[in-house]
């Protein structure tokens, strides 16, 4: 079980499962949403419990995707494509150890010009195909 929250604690979350390896998304929308690239882990919806949902605001960032943030402190918490059975949770929201290791970088063709990716992880210009 892993728990976390936004900066002010108005929105808390619990994932009743192990956390999959996080991905780093460098697309323009994720960079604007998070202030840098977005580090997140894809968890099954059924494993996620959110408390304080009344403080969670959803922004429809494209036809298929919405992004969730705390309406009090502004913390970026979720990337949600509604037609999938999982939701991406921001790694920075978790309290304590996550027992994970980074997996890969996506949308690196859109990354900011002010940093380099030099961690040796796989890099994809867009999103890698899923098996």
N, C-alpha and C positions, 0 to 999 in steps of 0.2 A: 504494500500500500504506500502511495506517495501523496503528500499533501502540499498545498501551496496557496498563494493569495496574490492579490494586487498589492501595490505599495501601501495603501491606507488600511487594508484588511477588510474593506466593505464587501469584496467578492472573494470567497474562498473556494477551493476545489480539492477534490480527492479523486485519485485514480486507483481503483481497486484491482490493480494488475501490475505486471512489470512494465517498465517504460521501454518502448522500442528505441533503437538508436536514433538520435536526432539528426535532422538535416539542416543545412544552412541555405536559405533562399536569398539570392542577391537581386531579384527582380526589382524594378523601380517601385512597384506598389508596396512590396514588403519593406523596402528601405524607407519609404515615406511613413509607413505604419509604425515601424519600430525605431526609426532614427539611425539605423545601420542595416546590417542584414538580419533576417529573422531566423533565429534558432528555435526549432520546434520539434516535437515528437508527435507522431500520429497514434492516438489512442482510440480504442473502440468506444463508441458512444455509450454503450451499455456499462462500461467500466468507469465512466466519469460522473461525479456528483458535484453540482455547483450549488453553493449556498450564497444568498445575496443576489439572486438573479435580477431583482428589481433595480440593482445598481449597475447591471451589465447593459451596455448599449451596443447595438449591432449596426454596423455601417455596411451597406451593400456596395462592395467595391467593384463588382462586375456582375454580369447576368447570373452567374452560377455561384459566386463566392461572396460571403460576408465575413467581416472581421469584428471581433468582440473586444471591447475595452471597458474599463471601469469608468463610469460617468462621474465619479468623485475625484479620483486622482489621475485618471487618464492612462493607466497602465495597459499596454497591449497584451492581451491574454490569449486570443483564439484566432485561428484561420479556419473557416468552416465552409466546405463545399457540401451543400445540403443533400446531394444525390449519392453520398458515400456513407458507409456505415462507421466511419471514423471521423475524428475532429483533431486538428493540429493544436496542441497546447504549447504556449511559449515556455521554453526551458527556464528562463529567468524567473518564472512565477513559482517554481518549486522551492520548498524549504528543505534544507538538508541534502544529503547525498541522493543522487538519482540513479546510481549504479549503471550508468550508460557510458558509451563512448561515441563520439561523433561518427557519422556514417559517410556523408557526401555533401558536396556543394552543388546547387542547381541554379539555373539562370545566370551563370557566371558571365555570359556575354553582356549582361546589363549591370554588372557590378560597378561600384563607384571607382573613380580614378585615383582616389587618395589612399588606397591600401592594396596590398598584394595578398594572394592566397598562397601560402608556402607551407601548409601543414601536411602535404603529401596525400591528402584524401582525394578520392575520385572527383572530377569536376565535369559538369555537363552544361553545355550552352543553354539548354532548355531543361526539360524534365526527362529523366531516363525512363524508358518503358518499364512497366510493371509486369511481372510474370503472373 
